[in-house]
Amino acid sequence: MAIISDSSIIQPQGKVGGFTFYKLNGKIIMRSLPRAPHKNATNPTPLQKVYQNRLAEVNDYLRPLSRVLDFGYQNYLDKKTGVNWAHTDVSTKGYNHTANPRINPAYLQISRGSLLGAEAPLAVRTADGISISWIDNSVEGNACEGDNVMILLNQPELQKHTWIKEAGRRRDLQVIVPLDGENPEQEREVYLTFYRPLNTKKLLISDSIYLGRI
């Protein structure tokens, strides 16, 4: 809103362009008119619908994992959230609007970092739950036998997950995650990460590895 001074030579009234003019208490008031919605806001093109659906579906897929992703991307949270970091790969590489399901879990990365990851990891079903194993590479690169093991079992269709932040150590070469909760027979998307605290504020963490839907 703006007030036009009395000294103005032209004192319009009514609608002019994108503004309306009216007199109030002897002064001419100029107020911008509300903009009409863009036609695509109410009638999007098929391609725009694909983009809109992709954004909504990827957000719904990642939102339940926000705490997990903030932990896995904690060295990068000065720029954006963990969900934002994970969103990029899932939406650009792991989303196919013609597939079923449309989101490919192999493109979800729950952590990012320079620590050496697992070698030849494997996840299988056993009578005790899900067994996750790997080959000893604790003497290679920046790895350490005491590195923590982090496991995520995700059930996106139920918006449920099991996050075990301290499942074991790299030297253990295997962890077994029991499935004693609801629906133990249902499949889980399995992810494995190693990490090691450097100090109270800094974490050395590996890129996560997707081990399949088990």
Helices and strands as residue ranges (DSSP letters): E 2-4, E 14-16, E 19-24, E 27-32, H 39-42, H 46-62, G 63-65, H 66-72, G 74-76, H 82-93, G 105-107, E 119-126, E 129-135, E 148-155, G 156-158, E 160-169, G 170-172, E 174-177, E 189-197, E 203-205, E 209-213
